[in-house]
């Protein structure tokens, strides 16, 4: 099985839609996806993800199914001594590195600020929903962290979603803390992350990330990569666009 995690085009958060550039990115994305064998398409219920899917839906004559748990993982936390709330991919590097438990698969959500933000409950809701989804598509997660093959297949599943939820779902597939992806990786608008199953033992599957945040479709059509999801490259720069 192949899973395509597709981040929405450049967002206009204020108006809950895409920017003009985001609309162009979504159209360019569809030029690539129309040539793919996509068996199932799903989208977040948030407008920026649904709008991103429309050009592809129109070209391949297939509608996305809306999944509530694909919405952005935008639960907020409050760190001691800070006035503003933060999202869990918005730590300063010093804080992130001085708290190694954030990178631990089991301990990352045991901090008091995580508990106050009910992050663990949100994570369990999303991953439980994802596990049930995968079971329905032939791969059942077991207590050891790999997947029992119920019905092996070469289906392609496309998720039109968000960087945060993409990181959370991938962390589940490969058994790591989501903070590793959220803090150290970046999926630009309209990028594609590709994950395959590997069945090297009879009846057992694991998932392997073959590409992360691929934007070659934009590069091929000479469209500039959006800065959204990145912070400033050097300290003197103006602040980048936050997710």
C-alpha positions in Angstrom: 0.0 0.0 0.0 1.1 3.5 -0.7 0.0 6.6 1.3 0.4 10.1 -0.1 0.3 12.8 2.6 -0.5 16.1 0.7 -0.2 19.4 2.5 -2.7 22.1 1.4 -1.6 25.0 -0.8 -0.4 28.2 0.7 -3.0 29.2 3.3 -4.9 32.4 3.9 -5.7 31.7 7.5 -7.5 35.0 8.1 -10.1 34.1 5.5 -10.0 30.4 5.9 -9.0 29.7 2.3 -6.0 29.7 0.0 -4.0 32.6 -1.2 -3.9 33.1 -5.0 -0.5 31.4 -4.9 -2.1 28.5 -3.0 -4.7 28.2 -5.7 -2.0 28.1 -8.3 0.0 25.5 -6.3 -3.1 23.3 -6.1 -3.6 23.4 -9.8 0.0 22.5 -10.5 -0.3 19.7 -7.9 -3.2 18.3 -9.9 -1.1 18.1 -13.1 1.0 15.6 -11.2 -1.7 13.7 -9.4 -3.8 13.2 -12.6 -1.1 10.8 -13.8 -1.1 8.8 -10.5 -3.2 5.7 -9.8 -5.2 6.9 -6.8 -7.6 4.4 -5.4 -9.0 6.4 -2.4 -8.9 10.1 -1.7 -9.6 11.7 1.7 -9.5 15.3 3.0 -9.4 17.2 6.2 -12.7 19.1 6.9 -10.8 22.4 7.0 -11.4 24.6 3.9 -7.8 25.0 2.9 -7.4 21.2 2.5 -10.7 20.8 0.7 -9.9 23.6 -1.7 -6.5 22.1 -2.5 -8.2 18.8 -3.5 -10.7 20.3 -5.9 -8.5 20.6 -9.0 -7.5 17.0 -8.6 -11.0 15.8 -7.9 -12.2 17.6 -11.1 -9.5 16.1 -13.3 -9.8 12.5 -12.2 -13.6 12.6 -11.6 -13.3 11.3 -8.0 -14.5 13.0 -4.8 -12.7 13.0 -1.5 -14.2 11.6 1.6 -14.0 14.0 4.6 -12.4 12.6 7.7 -12.6 14.6 10.9 -9.4 13.3 12.4 -7.4 14.6 9.4 -8.0 18.2 10.6 -4.9 20.1 11.7 -3.4 19.0 15.0 -3.6 22.5 16.4 -4.0 21.9 20.1 -2.3 24.6 22.2 -0.1 24.6 25.2 1.1 27.1 27.7 4.7 27.2 28.8 5.7 28.5 32.2 6.8 32.2 32.1 5.3 32.9 28.6 2.3 35.0 27.9 1.2 33.6 24.6 0.1 30.0 23.9 2.1 27.8 21.6 1.5 25.0 19.2 3.6 21.9 19.7 5.8 22.6 16.8 6.7 26.1 18.0 9.3 25.5 20.6 12.5 27.5 20.7 15.5 25.3 19.8 17.1 25.7 23.2 14.0 24.5 25.0 13.5 21.6 22.6 17.1 20.4 23.0 17.2 20.8 26.7 14.2 18.6 27.2 15.1 15.3 25.5 11.9 13.6 26.7 10.2 15.5 23.9 12.0 13.1 21.5 11.0 10.0 23.4 8.2 8.0 21.8 6.6 7.2 25.2 7.4 10.3 27.3 6.9 13.2 24.9 3.4 14.1 26.1 4.0 13.5 29.8 5.0 17.1 30.6 2.6 19.2 32.7 2.0 21.6 29.9 1.1 18.8 27.6 -1.4 17.4 30.2 -2.9 20.9 30.7 -3.4 21.1 26.9 -4.9 17.6 26.8 -2.4 16.7 24.1 -2.3 13.1 25.0 -6.0 12.7 24.6 -6.0 14.4 21.3 -3.1 12.2 20.1 -4.9 9.1 21.2 -8.0 10.1 19.4 -6.2 10.7 16.1 -4.0 7.6 16.3 -6.9 5.3 17.3 -8.9 6.6 14.3 -5.9 6.1 12.0 -5.3 2.6 13.3 -9.0 1.7 12.6 -8.7 3.2 9.1 -5.6 1.1 8.3 -7.3 -2.0 9.6 -10.1 -1.4 7.2 -7.5 -1.1 4.4 -5.8 -4.4 5.2 -3.1 -3.6 7.9 -3.8 -4.0 11.6 -1.4 -2.5 14.1 -0.4 -4.9 16.9 0.9 -4.2 20.4 4.5 -4.6 19.3 4.2 -1.6 16.9 4.2 -3.3 13.5 1.3 -4.2 11.4 -0.3 -7.6 10.8 -1.3 -8.1 7.2 -5.0 -8.8 6.9 -5.1 -8.2 3.1 -2.0 -7.1 1.4 -2.6 -4.7 -1.5 -1.0 -2.1 -3.7 -3.7 0.6 -3.3 -2.8 4.2 -3.3 -4.4 6.4 -0.6 -4.2 10.2 -0.9 -4.7 12.4 2.2 -5.2 16.1 1.6 -4.3 17.5 5.0 -1.8 19.6 7.0 1.8 19.5 8.2 0.9 19.0 11.9 -1.4 16.0 11.4 0.8 14.6 8.7 3.7 14.5 11.3 1.5 13.0 13.9 0.3 10.2 11.6 3.7 9.4 10.3 5.1 9.3 13.9 2.5 6.6 14.6 3.6 4.6 11.5 7.3 4.6 12.3 7.1 4.6 16.1 8.8 7.9 17.1 7.8 11.0 18.9 5.8 13.4 16.7 8.0 16.2 18.0 11.0 14.9 16.0 9.1 15.6 12.8 7.3 18.7 14.0 10.4 20.4 15.2 13.0 19.3 12.6 11.1 18.7 9.4 9.1 20.9 7.1 6.5 20.1 4.5 5.9 23.1 2.3 2.5 24.0 0.9 1.2 21.5 -1.7 4.1 19.1 -0.9 3.8 15.4 -1.1 5.1 12.9 1.4 5.1 9.3 0.2 5.0 6.2 2.5 5.0 2.6 1.4 4.3 -0.7 3.2 7.1 -3.2 3.2 6.3 -6.9 3.7 9.6 -8.6 4.2 8.2 -11.2 6.5 5.1 -13.2 5.8 2.1 -11.6 7.3 4.0 -8.6 8.7 4.3 -5.1 7.4 6.2 -2.0 8.4 5.9 1.5 6.8 8.8 3.3 5.2 8.9 7.0 4.2 10.3 7.2 0.7 10.1 10.9 0.3 9.2 13.8 2.6 7.7 17.2 1.6 8.4 16.7 -2.2 7.8 19.9 -4.2 9.2 18.8 -7.5 5.9 19.5 -9.2 6.3 23.2 -8.3 10.0 23.2 -9.4 9.1 21.6 -12.7 6.6 24.4 -13.5 8.9 27.1 -12.2 6.7 28.0 -9.3 8.5 29.4 -6.2 8.2 27.3 -3.0 6.2 29.0 -0.4 7.9 30.0 2.9 4.8 29.0 4.9 5.8 26.5 7.6 9.3 27.8 7.9 10.7 30.4 10.3 13.4 33.0 9.5 16.5 31.5 7.9 18.9 33.9 9.7 18.2 35.9 12.8 18.2 39.3 11.1 15.5 38.2 8.7 11.9 39.1 9.2 9.9 36.3 10.9 8.8 33.5 8.6 5.1 32.5 8.2 4.0 30.3 11.1 2.0 27.2 10.3 
